[in-house]
Amino acid sequence: MLENFWFNVQYGINHVLDINAYDHVLFLIVLTVPYMFKDWKRVLLLVSIFTLGHTLSLVLAYDAVSVNAAVVEFLIPITILVVALFNVFTSGKGAQREKVGVLFLSTLFFGLIHGLGFAREFQMLLDDNDTKLGLLLEFALGIELAQVIIVFMVLFIGYAVQIIFRFTKRDWIMVISAIVVGLVIPMILNSDFLS
């Protein structure tokens, strides 16, 4: 039982940290980069909302919803691009300070899309498992742990760059978001949906 628990948690961690599927990490980077360590509660809330959306879509995809994989694989980098461009156009304007609103709802929606991208693989894992709810929660815990690690790494690097190298917060947001835009555009152009 404990072996299964750790396997499922590690599966969730590996899903986020998979070097061949770095779209999840890119999304977390652009979601986190506008914030500082003092904003850690807000960032963790955003990340948890993303995990909630991701988990809900896995439930929906297993029982109720059928999706075109090419469309989902196209939409995932689009969500990253949208957040990165939002960062570029709002850096230094305090847009990340808004109350539960557009940012939180869009994060939930983007979590739904990202979860649908993993649904097919997750269905195969569920089919071999008796306790579907337990597996889902353990997997979600692994995702959340990996996301917290990435968030704190981004916050730490941002702190170091801004304090040690004297980058302004605005420059930090612009540079990282622009790099992510550069990485995600080829993902969009090379998607099966556009082929």
N, C-alpha and C positions, 0 to 999 in steps of 0.2 A: 504494500500500500504506500509506504513512504517512498519506495523507489519510483513508483508511478508518479507520485506528487512531484518529486524532484525532476523527473524526466519531463513532465508537462511544463513546469516552471522554466526549465532550461530551454525547452522548445520555444516558449514565448520570448525568452531573452535572445535566443539565436535568431528568431524571426526579425527582431529589431536590428541586431548587430551584424547581420549577414552582409559581408563585404560585397557580394554579388547583387544584392538588392538594397542598395544604399538610399533608395528613395525615402524610406522611413526616417533615416538619420537626417537627410536634407530637410525634410519637413520640420523635424524637431529643431534643427539649427535656425531656420527662418522664423519659427514660432518663438524661440527663446532669445535671439540676438538683440531685440529691442530692450531687454530688461537687464537690471543689475541685481546683485545679491540681495539687496533690501527688498526686492520684489519677488522673492522666492515663493511665497505663499500663492501669489497670483499665478506664477508660472506653473507651479504644481497643480493648481486647480485647472488651468488650461490643458495641461498634459493628461490629467485624469478625465476631463471631458472628452479629449481625443480618444482615450482608451475605452470610455463608455461607448462612443460612437462605433469604434472598431469592433467591440464585443457585440453590440446590438446587430451590426450587419452580419456577423457570423451566425447569430441566431436566426435572423431573417433568411439568410442564404441557405441554411440547412433545412428549414421547414417551409418557407413560403415564397421566397423570391428567387427567380432565375435571371441571371444577368449575362450579357454578352462580355466575355473576357476581354476582347479587343477594345471595347468602349471603356471598360474600367481601367485597363492598363494605359489608355490614353488620358483619362481623367485624373489619374494619380499625379503625374508630373504637372498637369494643369493646376491642381490645387497648390502644389509647391510654388509654381510660378506666380499665382495670384497673391500668395502671402509674401513672397519675396518682393514683388512689385509694390504691394501695399507698404512694406517696410521702406522701400526706396522713396516713395512719394510722401510718406508721412514721417520720415526720420526727423527727429528734433521738434516735432509738432505736438507731441504728447498724445497721439491717437491711441496708444496702447493703454492709456489711463482710463478710457471710458468704462462705464459700469457694465454689468452683464448685458451685452448687446450683440452687435454685429460680430465682434471678434469671437465671443463665446459660441454663438450659434453657428458661425462658419466653421469653427474648430470641431464642433459636434458633427456637422455635415461632412467635413473633410475626413473625420474619423470613420464615418459610415462608408465613404468611398474607398478609403485605404483597406478597411476590413473586407469589402467585397473583392478586392484584388487578391486576397489570401483565402477566400471562401472555399474554392475548389480543393486546395490542398488540405485545408482544415476538415472538410467533409470526409475525406479518406481517413484521417486520423480518428474522427468521431465514429465512423462505421466500425472500427475495430475496438471500440471502447464501450463498456457497459454504463458507466456513470457520465453521461454527457454534460450535465450541469457542473459536476466537479471538474471535469477536464477543461471546460470553458473558463471556469473561475481560476483554475491553476495557470492556464495559458495566459489569461488576462493579468494575473499577478506577475508573471514573467515579463510580459510586455511593459507593465508599469515600472518594474525594477530597472529594466534596461533603459527606459525613457528617463527615469530619474538620474541615472548615471550620465547620460548624454547631456541632460539639462544642466547638471552641476558642472560638467566639463566646459560647456559653452559659457556658463556664467563665470567660471574661474578664468578661462582664457580671456574673456571680455574684460574682466577686472584687471588682469595682468597687462593686457595691451593698453588699456586706458590709463592705468596708473604708471606703469614702468616706461612705456613707449610714448606716453602723452597723446595718444589718439583721442580725439573728441568722441563722445558717444555717437554723434551724428555720422562721423567718418567711419566708425566701427560698423554701424548698422549698414551704411551704404556699401562699403567694401565687401562685407560678408554676403549681403543680399545680392549684390552684383555677381559675385563668384557663383552663387547658387543658381542665379538666372542663367549664367553661362554653362553650367553643368546640366541644367534641366531642359534647355531648348533642344539639344540633340536627342534627349529621351523622347520628347514630343515628336520631333521630326522622324525619328526611326520607329515609331510605334506601328504596330500592325494595322491599327485603325486607319492610318493615312496611306497604307500601302495599297 
